[in-house]
């Protein structure tokens, strides 16, 4: 991973969120009381919108970084665009 490779980190975050969703689904099959519903409402329901916001921000930031790398690149040096 390059120092400013935000997509790799976002991919790991997405996989972790999917893993959490799958494990929560399995947990809900056994845990069905009020504490379960409170935990889900207090902690898990807010994650999907937050992850969408993070994904959009990371995508935009990656675009800005790529543009900055392009603008700062020295055409005479093949490695000059890498931050």
C-alpha positions, 0 to 999 in steps of 0.5 A: 500500500502506498502511503496515500492509498486510501482505497486499500484502507477503505476496502478493509473498513468495508470488509470489516463492516460486512463481517460485523453485519454477518456476525450480528445477523448470526447473533440475532438468531440467539439474542432476541431480548430487549438488551439486544434491541437496545444494543442494536439501536444504540450502536449498530443502526448508526453505523451504516449511514456513518460508513456511507459518509466516510466512504464518500469523504474518502473517495473525495479525499483520494481524488484530491490527493490524486490531483495533487500528485498529478500537479506536483509530478515532475515529468522527468522523474518516473517516481515523482508523483508518488507521495 
